[in-house]
């Protein structure tokens, strides 16, 4: 652990910086909004200016205020759904892989059923049964989305658990009398951490995409501002045909940026768990100085040597 370093590649730095920015906007975005996003007293269809940084909508509402206020709802739903779906996938995936037998068969059938059911139609049906007041509650919507987003992660965790349950450290835990829960989540669980993190990142991205899709289709309460609601009103007012790009572009760009940030962080996770990718986490100058090849031969893992006062050592 002495030589453990966080990857310093630009893609990891940009990914973490982007995610930190979105988390910051989630917390303080509504306070930074210069106007009430629902206030329609401005001139309609005004191009971006110093008074309205992203212009106004066809109803005379400030687009920049809607973008900042909508960030909180979108990101809260994404994180709630991502964490809940990851917890469900851990419990079902690890238990299915470790227990085996009829428990494995039953849990596998459950996962396959949720994988086979189309996610968006199921969400539409579940959302239609929610009370009107609950369709604006990010917590409730996040739980509903999580119900359709856990199955893929559970299948991956089951496969990894099957490859770990007969390892020596698991056998040693069984011999000394450790309980099943302790073995599953105390011995096997930490070895699945990179896969869990990757699954969490893409589940959050899936949840953001699903939530904005539901709002864009008008299947949520359109009076609650999020990026999907902005696209819904823009489409309803034919903003694309009217060439009002400032109304359509910002929410779409924000969705693309959060997806890019999460994907870049996932590349950093790959560098941690795959030694052949760790050379990509250093700059070109540091690679030349260390003597690592620019393109290592297939099947060869580059080893960097750090020179210290005590002499060269291996990372």
Secondary structure, 3 states (H helix, E strand, C coil): CCCCCCCCCHHHHHHHHHHHHHHHHHHHHHHHCCCCCCCCCCCCCCCCCCCCCCCECCCCCEHHHHHHHHHHHHHHHHHHHHHHHHHHHHHHHHHHHHHCHHHHHHHHHHHHHHHHCCHHHHHHHHHHCCCHHHHHCHHHHHHHHHCCCCHHHHHHHHHHHHHHCCCHHHHHHHHCCCCHHHHHHHHHHHHHHHHHHHHHHHHHHHHHHHHHHHHHCCCCCCCCCCHHHHHHHHHHCCCCCCCCHHHHHHHHHHHHHHHHHHHHHHHHHHHHHCHHHHHHHCCHHHHHHHCCCCCCCCCCCCCCEEEECCEEEEC
